[in-house]
Amino acid sequence: MGSRYPFRILRLAFRNLYFLMFLNGFLLASLFYFKMESFYEDGLFTSIKSAIDAHIDADDNTDSVAVKAMNTCYHLLSNKGSTFYTGNLGPEADVIHSTAFDLMTTRGACGSYSQVLARILKTYHIPVRIAQMKAGGFFGAHNIVEAQVGTDWVVLDPTYNLCFHRPDSKLANFNDVRADWSYYSKQVPPGYNPMYRYEDVRYTNWSKIPIISPAAKSILSLFIGRERANTFSLRTLFMNTYQVYVYVLVAIYLPLLLITFRGLVKTKIFPSPEIPVTVRNVFKYIRLRLQGGARGTSSYSH
């Protein structure tokens, strides 16, 4: 009996027209808020792109644009982390944690750098993936970005404003660096953490949620293949966090709107709540209402 009580309360709440109207208003207000924040965040990164564009000339190619984007990201974020590292910044920090929040605070350290750079590169339509480096035997010790330049995925470490150059002067990928760390380690800047030796990398933590995460990877592998699933970066799908919330709220709001509409029809239009809610009946009783032929006084169940 006790386990059924919450479901009974929920069922009664969704039969209460006043509650449904309140919930509709709350979700509409939330949708408006998240959409406005999404516009704001898009505007921020459009402005960053414009600033980078001012330093791009005809000689630049995809890899040099990516490096200039990394330089801008580093200079935007490098002096903020120590200021905002501690302190309670509310739900924006603990629940939403948007890319705009990372841009403003660098609260997520290397994660913030990688998220912001990935979002900037997206404005140039450069494919990106956020990589979780293995260091000291543990994955996720350091986050970097990989950008697709031609058919290769080059390494960018915005936390240190670092990219690696191969002997032929082209940008190196992760496997290049891992295979010859003694060569590439000479390119790291002062203060670079010596633990980050490019031991290994992953792009999504497929073991984070037992059973569910491995099952999701198996399903993804069926559609795109095991190799692509191994390099699939889930975080890049959520770079515009506010827009993700908009999609989630729309998915919740549309069924709720139908439930509310059904309640309004049965309460305010039909003369009896037992009449089936069909398109034909809705138009029929609306027409009768307009003609003054039907004056139902039934009340909705509370």
Secondary structure, DSSP 8 states (H G I E B T S, - for coil): -TTTHHHHHHHHHTT-HHHHHHHHHHHHHHHHHHHHHHHHHHHHHHHHHHHHHTT--TT--HHHHHHHHHHHHHHHHTTTHHHHSSS---HIIIII--HHHHHHH-TTTHHHHHHHHHHHHHHTT--EEEEEEEETTEEEEEEEEEEEETTEEEEEETTTTEE-B-TTSSB-BHHHHHHTHHHHGGG--TT--TT----EEESS-TTSSTTHHHHHHHHHHHHH-HHHHHT--GGGGGSSHHHHHHHHHHHHHHHHHHHHHHHHIIIII-SSTTS---HHHHHHHHHHHHTT----------
